[in-house]
């Protein structure tokens, strides 16, 4: 089965493996994560704090 960007139901120029677009129609910026979006049990260490 082949799909084309003109096929209804498909989102052209949108990576199916990427995060869903924001309500603003923009791709979410991975560097602009919302506070608390990461698991509190496994926070990323802040730069400079790691020994």
C-alpha positions, 0 to 999 in steps of 0.5 A: 500500500502506498500513501501520498501527501495528497492522501486524505487523513495523512499529514504531509511533511509531518514525521509520524515518529515525532511528537504531535503538533501543538495547538498552535500548529507548531512542533513542540521544542524539546529544549522548551519542556514544561516544568514537571514534564519529566519524571520527578523520580529521574530528573536530569542533573543541572549542568555544572552540578555533576562531579 
